[in-house]
Amino acid sequence: MAVHLMPGPTDVRRHVARMAPSYRAVFSDEEIRRHAELAERLGAENLVEVDAVPLADGFWRVTVVAYDYPGELSLICGLLFAYGLSIRDGHVFTYEPLEEGSRTPSASPSAAQRSRAHGEDRRKIVDVFNVSSVTDEVSADTWSCYANDLAALLGDLQAGEQPEAHGKLAQRVAQALREIAGTTTPTLHPIDIEIDNEASDRYTVLYIDAPDTIGFLYEFSNALALSNVYIARVDVDSVGNRVHDALYLTDANGHKITSPERQRELRAATVLVKHFTHLLPHSPNPESALLHFSEFLGQLFMRPDWPDELASLERPEVLSALARLLGVSDFLWDDFLRMQHANLFPVVRDVDALGTAKTRKQLEAELDAALRAAPDGAVRRSVLNAFKDREMFRADMRHIQGHVRDFRQFSGELTELAEVVVNAAYRLCDEELREQFGEPRCEDGRPCPLAVCALGKCGGRELGFASDIELMFVFAGNGETAGPTVTSTAEFFEQVVVRFLDAVHAKREGIFQVDLQLRPYGNAGSLAVSLQSFQRYFAPGGPAWPYERQALIKLRPIGGDAALGARLVALRNEFVYSGAGFDAAAMRAMRERQLRHLVTPGTINAKFSPGGLVDVEYLVQGLQMRYGHRDATLRTTNTGEAIEALALAGVLASEDHARLRDAHVWLRNIIDALRMVRGNAKDLTIPPADSEDLTFLARRLGYEGDLARLRGDLARHTEYVRALSARLLA
């Protein structure tokens, strides 16, 4: 429990002695005595005292006395804003640092020792503001809640969790901005900054002249906090619709900011972060965006051409795009954007260019030119992966920025890129081995071809954020005929696939990760599959499980020999669309295994829980297998196209068609959003009700502030899919 000591005259003198001389000129003796009393109350269990007095015309004079922490002012001002309070004017003072060897004025050594034991030589702050409400009526209870919230934030600072404290506040500020400013893009006003190193012996004085906007002091002090600038004193004055503020600053080491380069960075960072903070309502996750932006600035200032980058970054549409990018997910920043910083700067600088998709011919031409310019295989592999990462990044950014709102278009762009990269990687590896070993030949002596087939989401042209690439490499013949210097054609193509897997790098599991598990015998089988093995395994009566044969619905040749690819499609049609029907019992057994192993009890998995995306796909595939033998239009690899074809063929009634299509689109969108957040193709569990994660997910899906509707839509779609599957596949 904090011990409250009533200050005597000596306590006031000690308090005043720690302040700048101007402190006595600003406040009356009565106010100073009150400040000293509040300061005496601080202790290990009481980090802040808030004293609020009502004034005329709805104004309040609020005094905050607390221990001093870096970045504290932005928390105080930001929390005022989150409570709907606008600062009209005020003064901020901080205890001056104790000189080495000094002791508390007018106190005996024993008293000084006692004061140090109680932490009284710690620096403290006195912030006094005149504020008014821009939303609701303010009461004494308001200030009680404010004090509790501020104490919690200062507790984070005391624990060394400054980024976490500012991140938590950013969420509340963003919510307040949404309520006040609505959803329109806020105007970014110019800021005049003057840096003066002559007015004070100890501090650099920053003079600000700018339009007075809601939350200005929070935004500006937050900019300084994220720039590692310490604020010792502030004079706030609003005249008409403009602010005229003076801030007394040092760097993180307590020194004046004198270097011209550091001053230029200070100007740039404060203006950028101030504007960026103003645009946070447009970020799905303001906490993530704000914290990542400080790292972004650090990368910016390490670039030799950062002044040139700065001019374009100051544009509102660029900062708004950046707020959205950096607020999508921690994964995106930690494992992608940070590694892609060389690509991030040109993308955010030229946001208009994201409005146009690249055609397949453009992608092929760009990659081909880059590979031809590379001097050797190692460099070509590096060029290939750099191209893949850059263009994936561009496609993802187009999606995140809203240029691609239909996931089918996004899937199409990602799939085309995957096909271009897969083909280039295959040709690169195949050509290297042909140069080394010569051309592989079939049993009759003819050149032995290989076809690269896509399956799964890639085969269906349904790739999404963090999808893997499911492939099968099939070569003609049985693989027994020897090539020039290798044991067999099987060994030759096995080495092609080994090199292919080594050539294509995934930055993280699920992000363009090549998956060959759908080949015969899975991980126990050969990487390169002979045509005879393909036929034996998947033919009716072969060892393939029903679900493996069902997976062939998605088989689509994307590279290698076109004639062999066409033959594989014909075999697939023969094996899958034979008229034997669909084994619903085997499907249900598979679904039960998935539920046991892939769904955590008590949670909802958007893909594997009952009524999830897998049930949509299995329902559609079951209907394709049941009726595809008599109607070739049903033999499409794309789920959305198959739903349309089933409706046109009369298999799906009009109402079922519409509701199944909507459920499929909705589930794909929520899975895409979950993968974007987590950067993991497998973790598709819906966040718990009323959690922050669910709030961020709702925002990304357009359910701003309406979690009940999100949960209702999830229940409605999954329940319908379960009922329709039971009815049509009974």
C-alpha positions in Angstrom: 0.0 0.0 0.0 1.3 3.5 -0.9 2.1 5.7 2.1 0.6 9.2 1.6 2.7 11.9 3.2 1.4 15.4 3.6 4.1 17.7 2.2 5.5 20.4 4.4 7.3 23.5 3.3 10.5 21.6 2.7 8.7 19.2 0.4 7.5 22.1 -1.7 11.0 23.5 -1.9 12.5 20.2 -2.8 9.9 19.8 -5.5 10.4 23.2 -6.9 14.2 22.8 -6.8 13.9 20.0 -9.3 12.0 22.0 -11.8 13.1 24.5 -14.5 13.0 28.2 -13.3 10.0 28.9 -15.6 7.9 26.4 -13.5 7.3 29.0 -10.8 6.3 31.6 -13.4 3.6 29.3 -14.9 1.9 28.1 -11.8 0.6 29.8 -8.6 1.9 28.9 -5.1 -1.3 27.0 -4.4 -1.0 25.0 -7.6 2.7 24.2 -6.9 1.8 23.0 -3.4 -0.8 20.7 -4.8 1.7 19.4 -7.4 4.1 18.7 -4.6 1.5 16.9 -2.6 0.6 14.7 -5.5 4.3 14.0 -6.2 4.7 12.8 -2.5 2.0 10.2 -3.1 3.9 8.4 -5.8 5.5 5.1 -4.9 6.2 1.6 -6.1 2.4 0.8 -6.0 1.2 4.2 -7.1 2.8 5.3 -10.4 0.5 8.2 -11.2 -1.9 10.7 -9.6 -4.6 12.4 -11.7 -6.3 15.5 -10.4 -9.2 17.0 -12.4 -11.1 20.2 -11.7 -14.1 21.4 -13.7 -13.9 24.8 -15.3 -16.5 27.0 -17.1 -17.9 26.2 -20.5 -17.4 22.4 -20.2 -13.6 22.6 -19.8 -11.6 20.6 -17.2 -8.2 21.4 -15.8 -6.4 18.0 -15.5 -3.1 17.6 -13.7 -1.1 14.4 -14.1 1.8 13.8 -11.8 3.8 10.7 -12.3 7.2 9.1 -12.5 9.1 10.0 -15.7 9.3 7.4 -18.5 10.4 7.7 -22.1 7.4 8.1 -24.4 5.1 8.9 -21.4 3.7 12.1 -22.8 2.3 10.4 -25.9 0.5 7.9 -23.6 -1.0 10.7 -21.5 -2.2 12.7 -24.5 -3.3 9.6 -26.4 -5.4 8.3 -23.6 -7.0 11.7 -23.3 -7.9 11.5 -26.9 -9.2 7.9 -26.5 -11.6 9.3 -23.9 -12.8 11.9 -26.4 -11.0 14.8 -24.8 -9.3 17.6 -26.8 -6.3 19.5 -25.4 -6.7 23.3 -25.7 -3.6 24.4 -23.9 -1.2 23.2 -21.2 2.2 22.9 -19.8 4.5 19.9 -19.3 7.4 19.9 -16.9 9.9 17.2 -15.9 12.3 17.1 -13.0 15.7 18.2 -14.0 18.3 15.5 -13.6 20.3 15.5 -10.4 23.9 16.7 -10.7 26.4 14.1 -9.7 27.1 14.4 -5.9 24.1 16.7 -5.2 21.6 16.0 -2.5 18.1 17.0 -1.8 17.9 20.7 -1.0 17.4 21.9 2.6 17.3 18.3 3.9 19.6 16.6 6.4 21.6 13.6 5.1 19.3 11.2 6.9 16.3 12.8 5.3 17.9 12.7 1.9 18.7 9.0 2.4 15.1 8.3 3.4 13.8 10.2 0.3 16.0 8.2 -2.0 14.8 5.0 -0.3 11.3 6.0 -1.2 12.3 6.7 -4.8 11.9 10.5 -4.4 15.0 11.3 -6.3 13.5 9.6 -9.4 12.5 12.1 -12.0 8.8 13.0 -12.0 6.6 14.9 -14.4 3.9 17.5 -13.9 1.5 17.8 -16.9 -1.3 20.3 -16.7 -3.9 20.6 -19.5 -7.1 22.4 -20.1 -9.3 19.9 -22.0 -12.9 19.7 -23.3 -14.9 16.7 -24.5 -15.7 16.2 -28.2 -18.0 13.3 -27.6 -19.8 12.7 -24.2 -20.2 14.6 -21.0 -17.3 14.3 -18.6 -17.7 13.4 -14.9 -15.6 12.5 -11.9 -16.0 8.9 -12.8 -14.4 9.6 -16.2 -11.2 10.7 -14.5 -11.2 7.8 -12.2 -11.3 5.4 -15.1 -8.7 7.5 -17.0 -6.3 7.3 -14.0 -6.7 3.5 -13.8 -6.0 3.1 -17.5 -3.0 5.4 -17.4 -1.6 3.6 -14.4 -1.8 0.3 -16.3 0.0 1.8 -19.3 2.7 3.3 -17.1 3.0 -0.1 -15.4 4.0 -1.5 -18.9 6.6 1.3 -19.2 8.0 0.5 -15.8 8.3 -3.2 -16.8 10.3 -2.2 -19.9 7.4 -2.9 -22.3 7.3 0.5 -24.1 6.3 -0.9 -27.5 3.5 -2.9 -26.0 2.1 0.1 -24.1 2.1 2.3 -27.2 0.6 -0.6 -29.2 -2.3 -1.0 -26.7 -3.0 2.7 -26.8 -2.8 2.8 -30.6 -5.8 0.4 -30.7 -7.9 2.7 -28.5 -6.8 5.8 -30.4 -7.7 4.3 -33.7 -11.2 3.3 -32.4 -11.7 6.9 -31.2 -10.6 8.3 -34.5 -13.1 6.0 -36.3 -15.9 7.3 -34.0 -15.0 10.9 -34.5 -13.8 11.1 -38.1 -15.8 8.3 -39.7 -14.4 6.3 -42.5 -13.3 9.1 -44.9 -9.6 9.6 -45.5 -8.4 12.3 -43.1 -6.7 15.4 -44.5 -2.9 15.6 -43.7 -2.1 19.2 -42.9 1.4 20.8 -43.3 3.6 21.2 -40.2 6.1 24.0 -39.7 9.0 22.9 -37.5 11.8 25.1 -36.2 14.8 23.6 -34.4 16.6 25.9 -31.9 19.7 25.0 -30.0 20.4 28.4 -28.6 17.3 29.1 -26.4 18.2 26.5 -23.8 21.5 25.4 -22.3 20.3 21.8 -21.8 17.7 21.1 -24.4 17.0 21.4 -28.1 13.8 23.4 -28.5 11.4 22.4 -31.2 8.8 25.0 -32.2 5.7 23.8 -34.0 3.2 25.8 -36.0 0.3 23.7 -37.5 -3.4 23.5 -37.8 -5.1 22.4 -34.6 -6.5 18.9 -35.3 -8.1 16.4 -32.9 -5.3 14.4 -31.3 -2.5 16.6 -32.6 -0.3 16.5 -29.5 -0.7 12.7 -29.2 0.3 12.2 -32.8 3.3 14.5 -32.5 4.5 13.3 -29.1 4.1 9.7 -30.4 6.3 10.6 -33.4 9.0 11.8 -31.1 8.7 8.8 -28.8 9.1 6.4 -31.8 12.1 8.5 -32.9 13.8 7.9 -29.5 13.5 11.6 -28.6 13.1 12.5 -25.0 10.6 15.3 -24.1 11.5 17.2 -20.9 9.1 20.1 -21.2 6.2 21.3 -23.4 4.3 24.5 -23.7 1.0 24.0 -25.5 -1.0 26.9 -26.9 -3.9 26.9 -29.3 -4.8 30.2 -31.0 -7.9 30.0 -33.2 -7.5 26.9 -35.3 -3.7 26.7 -35.0 -1.3 25.2 -32.4 1.9 27.0 -31.4 3.8 24.5 -29.3 7.3 24.5 -27.9 8.9 21.2 -27.0 12.2 20.9 -25.1 14.0 17.7 -26.2 17.2 15.6 -26.0 18.3 12.4 -27.7 18.1 9.1 -25.9 21.4 9.8 -24.2 20.3 13.2 -22.8 22.2 15.3 -25.3 21.0 18.1 -27.6 20.2 17.2 -31.1 22.9 19.1 -33.0 23.9 17.0 -36.0 22.4 18.4 -39.2 21.8 14.8 -40.4 20.1 13.9 -37.1 18.0 17.0 -37.3 16.9 16.2 -40.8 16.0 12.7 -39.7 14.1 14.2 -36.7 12.1 16.5 -39.0 11.3 13.6 -41.4 10.4 11.1 -38.7 8.2 13.4 -36.7 6.2 14.5 -39.8 5.9 11.0 -41.1 4.9 9.4 -37.8 2.5 12.2 -37.0 0.7 11.8 -40.3 0.9 8.0 -40.1 -0.7 8.0 -36.6 -3.4 10.2 -38.1 -4.2 7.5 -40.7 -4.2 4.5 -38.3 -8.0 4.1 -38.4 -7.6 2.7 -41.9 -5.3 -0.1 -40.6 -6.8 -3.5 -39.8 -4.5 -3.7 -36.7 -3.3 -0.3 -35.6 -1.1 -1.7 -32.8 0.8 -3.8 -35.3 1.0 -1.0 -37.8 2.3 1.6 -35.4 5.0 -0.7 -33.9 6.2 -1.9 -37.3 6.3 1.7 -38.6 9.2 2.6 -36.2 11.2 -0.3 -37.7 10.3 0.8 -41.1 11.7 4.3 -40.4 14.9 2.7 -39.1 15.3 0.9 -42.4 14.4 4.0 -44.3 17.1 6.1 -42.7 19.7 3.4 -43.4 19.1 3.8 -47.2 21.6 6.2 -48.8 18.8 7.7 -50.9 16.3 8.1 -48.1 15.7 11.8 -48.7 14.5 10.9 -52.2 12.2 8.2 -50.8 10.8 10.6 -48.3 9.2 12.9 -50.8 7.0 10.2 -52.1 6.2 8.7 -48.7 4.7 12.0 -47.5 1.8 11.5 -49.9 -1.4 10.7 -47.9 -2.3 7.7 -50.2 1.2 6.2 -49.7 1.0 6.6 -45.9 -2.5 5.2 -45.8 -1.3 2.2 -47.9 1.6 1.7 -45.6 -0.6 1.8 -42.5 -2.7 -0.9 -44.1 0.2 -3.1 -45.1 2.0 -2.9 -41.7 -1.2 -3.5 -39.8 -2.2 -6.7 -41.6 -0.3 -9.1 -39.4 2.9 -9.6 -37.3 3.8 -12.5 -39.6 3.7 -10.3 -42.7 6.1 -7.9 -41.2 8.4 -10.3 -39.3 8.8 -12.9 -42.1 8.0 -11.1 -45.3 8.0 -7.3 -45.4 11.1 -6.9 -43.3 13.0 -9.4 -45.6 11.4 -7.7 -48.6 12.3 -4.2 -47.6 14.1 -3.7 -51.0 10.8 -4.4 -52.6 8.6 -2.6 -50.0 10.0 0.8 -50.7 9.3 0.9 -54.4 5.9 -0.7 -53.9 4.7 1.8 -51.3 6.3 4.7 -53.2 4.4 3.9 -56.4 1.0 2.6 -55.0 -0.7 3.6 -58.3 1.3 0.8 -60.1 -0.4 -1.8 -57.9 -3.7 -1.0 -59.7 -2.6 -3.0 -62.7 -2.1 -6.8 -62.8 0.8 -8.2 -64.8 -0.1 -10.6 -67.6 1.5 -14.1 -67.9 3.5 -12.9 -71.0 4.9 -10.1 -68.9 5.9 -12.4 -66.1 7.5 -14.9 -68.5 9.4 -12.2 -70.4 10.7 -10.5 -67.2 11.9 -13.8 -65.7 13.4 -15.1 -69.0 15.4 -11.9 -69.4 16.7 -12.0 -65.9 17.7 -15.7 -66.1 19.5 -15.2 -69.5 21.5 -12.4 -67.9 22.7 -14.7 -65.0 26.2 -16.1 -65.5 25.7 -19.6 -63.9 23.3 -22.0 -62.3 23.7 -20.6 -58.7 23.0 -17.1 -59.8 20.0 -18.2 -61.9 18.5 -19.9 -58.8 19.0 -16.7 -56.8 17.4 -14.7 -59.7 14.5 -17.2 -59.9 13.7 -17.0 -56.2 14.1 -13.2 -56.0 11.6 -12.9 -58.9 9.2 -15.3 -57.2 9.3 -13.4 -53.9 9.0 -10.0 -55.6 6.1 -10.9 -57.7 4.3 -12.8 -54.9 4.8 -9.7 -52.8 3.3 -7.6 -55.5 0.3 -9.8 -55.9 -0.2 -9.9 -52.1 0.0 -6.2 -51.9 -2.6 -5.7 -54.7 -4.9 -8.0 -52.7 -4.2 -6.3 -49.3 -4.7 -2.8 -50.8 -8.1 -3.8 -52.3 -7.1 -3.7 -56.0 -8.2 -7.4 -56.1 -11.4 -7.8 -54.1 -12.5 -11.1 -55.7 -10.5 -14.0 -54.4 -10.9 -15.7 -57.7 -8.9 -13.0 -59.4 -6.3 -13.1 -56.7 -6.1 -16.9 -57.0 -5.7 -16.5 -60.8 -2.8 -14.1 -60.4 -1.0 -16.3 -57.9 -1.5 -19.4 -59.9 -0.2 -17.8 -63.1 2.9 -16.7 -61.2 3.3 -20.2 -59.7 3.1 -21.8 -63.2 5.7 -19.3 -64.6 8.1 -20.0 -61.7 7.5 -23.8 -61.8 8.1 -24.0 -65.5 11.3 -21.9 -65.3 12.7 -24.0 -62.4 11.9 -27.2 -64.2 13.5 -26.1 -67.5 16.6 -24.9 -65.6 17.1 -28.2 -63.8 16.3 -30.3 -66.8 18.7 -28.4 -69.1 21.5 -28.7 -66.5 21.1 -32.5 -66.3 20.8 -32.9 -70.1 24.1 -31.0 -70.5 25.7 -33.4 -68.0 24.1 -36.7 -68.9 22.6 -36.3 -72.3 18.9 -36.9 -73.3 16.9 -39.6 -71.5 15.2 -42.1 -73.9 12.2 -44.4 -73.6 12.3 -48.2 -74.3 11.8 -47.7 -78.0 14.8 -45.2 -78.2 12.7 -42.1 -78.6 13.3 -39.1 -76.3 11.5 -39.6 -73.0 9.2 -36.7 -72.1 8.0 -35.5 -68.7 4.9 -33.6 -67.7 4.6 -31.3 -64.7 1.1 -31.5 -63.3 -0.5 -29.3 -60.6 -3.0 -30.7 -58.1 -4.8 -29.3 -55.1 -5.3 -25.5 -55.0 -2.7 -25.0 -57.7 -4.4 -27.5 -60.0 -7.8 -25.8 -59.4 -6.3 -22.3 -59.9 -7.4 -21.6 -56.4 -4.1 -20.5 -54.7 -4.5 -18.1 -51.8 -2.3 -16.3 -49.4 0.2 -18.8 -47.9 -0.9 -21.7 -50.1 1.6 -24.5 -50.9 2.2 -25.8 -54.5 1.1 -29.4 -55.0 2.8 -31.0 -58.0 3.3 -34.4 -59.6 6.2 -35.1 -62.1 5.3 -37.9 -64.5 7.6 -39.2 -67.2 6.7 -41.6 -70.1 7.8 -45.2 -70.1 8.7 -47.5 -67.2 12.1 -45.9 -66.5 14.2 -49.0 -67.1 16.1 -47.9 -70.2 19.6 -46.5 -69.5 20.5 -43.0 -70.5 24.1 -42.1 -71.6 25.7 -41.9 -68.2 22.9 -42.5 -65.7 21.5 -45.9 -64.6 18.0 -45.2 -66.0 15.6 -42.6 -67.1 13.9 -43.0 -63.7 17.2 -41.9 -62.1 17.5 -39.0 -64.5 14.1 -37.6 -63.8 14.5 -38.3 -60.1 17.5 -36.1 -60.1 15.6 -33.4 -62.0 13.0 -33.3 -59.3 15.6 -33.3 -56.5 17.3 -30.3 -58.2 13.9 -28.7 -58.6 13.1 -29.0 -54.9 16.5 -27.5 -54.1 16.0 -24.7 -56.6 12.7 -23.3 -55.4 13.0 -21.9 -51.8 10.1 -21.3 -49.4 10.7 -18.5 -46.9 8.3 -20.1 -44.5 6.2 -23.3 -44.4 3.3 -22.9 -46.7 4.6 -19.9 -48.5 5.2 -21.3 -52.0 6.2 -24.6 -50.5 6.4 -27.4 -53.1 4.3 -30.4 -52.0 4.7 -33.8 -53.8 2.6 -35.9 -51.3 -0.2 -36.6 -53.8 2.1 -38.8 -55.9 1.7 -42.6 -55.8 2.7 -44.0 -52.4 3.2 -40.5 -51.0 6.5 -39.9 -49.3 7.4 -43.6 -49.7 7.2 -43.3 -53.5 9.6 -42.0 -56.1 9.8 -38.2 -56.6 9.4 -38.7 -60.4 6.5 -41.0 -61.3 6.6 -43.2 -64.4 3.6 -43.3 -66.6 3.2 -47.1 -65.9 3.3 -46.5 -62.2 0.7 -43.7 -62.5 -1.6 -46.1 -64.4 -1.2 -49.0 -62.0 -1.7 -47.0 -58.9 -4.7 -44.9 -59.8 -6.6 -47.3 -62.1 -9.8 -48.9 -60.7 -8.6 -51.8 -58.6 -5.2 -50.2 -58.0 -3.7 -49.6 -54.6 -4.8 -45.9 -54.5 -7.2 -45.0 -51.6 -10.5 -43.5 -52.8 -9.5 -40.1 -51.5 -6.3 -40.2 -53.6 -8.2 -41.0 -56.7 -10.6 -38.2 -55.8 -7.7 -35.8 -55.6 -7.0 -36.4 -59.3 -10.0 -34.2 -60.0 -7.6 -31.3 -59.5 -4.9 -32.7 -61.8 -3.9 -30.1 -64.4 -0.8 -30.2 -66.6 1.1 -26.9 -66.3 4.5 -27.7 -67.8 6.8 -30.1 -69.6 5.5 -32.2 -72.5 2.0 -31.1 -73.6 1.1 -34.4 -75.3 2.0 -36.4 -72.2 0.0 -34.0 -70.1 -3.0 -34.5 -72.3 -2.6 -38.3 -72.0 -2.6 -37.9 -68.2 -5.8 -35.9 -68.3 -7.4 -38.7 -70.4 -6.3 -41.3 -67.9 -7.6 -39.2 -65.1 -11.0 -38.9 -66.8 -11.0 -42.7 -67.3 -10.1 -43.4 -63.6 -12.2 -40.7 -61.9 -15.2 -40.3 -64.2 -15.8 -44.0 -64.8 -19.4 -44.0 -63.8 -18.6 -46.1 -60.7 -19.9 -43.3 -58.6 -18.6 -41.7 -55.4 -17.7 -43.6 -52.3 -19.5 -41.4 -49.7 -18.6 -43.9 -46.9 -14.9 -43.5 -47.6 -15.2 -39.7 -47.7 -17.0 -39.7 -44.3 -14.2 -41.9 -42.8 -11.6 -39.5 -44.1 -13.5 -36.5 -42.7 -13.7 -38.2 -39.3 -9.9 -38.7 -39.3 -9.4 -35.1 -40.2 -11.7 -33.9 -37.4 -9.7 -36.1 -34.9 -6.3 -35.0 -36.0 -6.7 -31.5 -37.4 -9.4 -29.8 -35.3 -8.8 -28.9 -31.7 -11.8 -29.8 -29.6 -14.0 -26.8 -28.7 -12.7 -24.8 -31.6 -13.9 -24.1 -35.2 -11.5 -24.7 -38.0 -12.6 -22.8 -41.2 -11.3 -25.6 -43.4 -11.7 -28.9 -41.5 -14.6 -28.4 -39.0 -18.0 -29.7 -40.1 -19.4 -27.5 -42.8 -16.0 -26.0 -43.5 -14.3 -25.5 -46.8 -13.3 -29.2 -47.1 -17.0 -30.2 -46.9 -17.7 -27.8 -49.7 -15.0 -29.2 -51.9 -15.8 -32.9 -51.1 -19.5 -32.2 -51.8 -18.6 -30.7 -55.2 -16.1 -33.4 -56.0 -18.5 -36.1 -55.0 -21.1 -34.7 -57.4 -18.5 -34.4 -60.1 -17.6 -38.0 -59.7 -21.2 -39.1 -59.6 -22.3 -37.3 -62.7 -19.1 -36.5 -64.6 -19.1 -39.7 -66.6 -22.1 -38.5 -68.6 -21.3 -34.7 -68.8 -17.8 -33.6 -69.7 -18.5 -30.0 -68.6 -18.4 -31.2 -65.0 -14.8 -32.3 -65.3 -13.3 -28.9 -64.3 -10.5 -28.6 -61.7 -11.8 -25.3 -60.3 -14.4 -25.6 -57.4 -16.2 -22.4 -58.3 -16.5 -23.3 -62.0 -17.7 -26.8 -60.9 -20.5 -25.3 -58.8 -21.6 -23.3 -61.8 -21.4 -26.4 -64.1 -23.4 -28.5 -61.7 -26.1 -25.9 -61.6 -26.3 -25.7 -65.4 -26.4 -29.4 -65.6 -29.4 -29.5 -63.3 -27.6 -31.3 -60.5 -27.8 -28.4 -58.2 -31.2 -26.6 -57.7 -31.2 -22.9 -58.1 -31.4 -22.1 -54.4 -28.7 -24.7 -53.5 -26.5 -23.3 -56.2 -26.7 -19.8 -54.9 -26.2 -20.7 -51.2 -23.4 -23.2 -51.9 -21.6 -20.6 -54.1 -21.9 -18.0 -51.4 -20.7 -20.4 -48.7 -17.7 -21.3 -50.8 -16.7 -17.7 -51.5 -17.3 -16.7 -47.8 -15.1 -19.6 -46.5 -12.4 -18.9 -49.0 -12.3 -15.3 -47.9 -12.1 -16.1 -44.2 -9.4 -18.7 -44.8 -7.5 -16.2 -46.9 -7.7 -13.6 -44.1 -6.6 -16.1 -41.4 -3.6 -17.2 -43.5 -2.7 -13.5 -44.1 -2.7 -12.9 -40.3 -0.8 -16.0 -39.3 1.4 -16.7 -42.3 0.5 -20.4 -41.9 -1.4 -22.5 -44.3 -2.5 -24.9 -41.6 -3.6 -22.8 -38.6 -7.1 -22.0 -39.7 -8.8 -21.9 -36.3 -11.3 -19.1 -35.8 -10.2 -16.9 -32.9 -12.2 -17.1 -29.7 -15.3 -15.0 -29.3 -14.7 -11.3 -28.3 -10.9 -11.7 -28.6 -8.7 -9.0 -30.2 -7.7 -11.5 -32.9 -11.4 -11.9 -33.9 -11.8 -8.1 -33.9 -8.9 -7.7 -36.3 -10.2 -10.6 -38.5 -13.7 -9.0 -38.6 -12.1 -5.7 -39.7 -10.3 -7.4 -42.5 -13.5 -9.1 -43.6 -15.6 -5.9 -43.5 -17.4 -6.7 -40.2 -16.2 -3.6 -38.5 -17.7 -3.5 -35.0 -20.1 -6.4 -35.7 -18.7 -9.6 -34.3 -22.2 -11.0 -33.8 -22.9 -10.8 -37.6 -19.5 -12.5 -38.4 -20.3 -15.4 -36.0 -23.8 -15.6 -37.4 -22.6 -15.8 -41.0 -20.1 -18.5 -40.0 -22.8 -20.6 -38.4 -25.2 -20.0 -41.2 -22.8 -21.1 -44.0 -21.3 -24.1 -42.2 -24.7 -25.4 -41.1 -26.1 -25.1 -44.6 -23.0 -26.9 -46.1 -23.4 -29.8 -43.6 -27.1 -30.1 -44.4 -26.7 -30.0 -48.2 -23.8 -32.5 -48.1 -25.9 -34.9 -46.1 -28.8 -34.5 -48.5 -27.0 -34.8 -51.8 -24.3 -37.4 -50.9 -26.6 -39.6 -48.8 
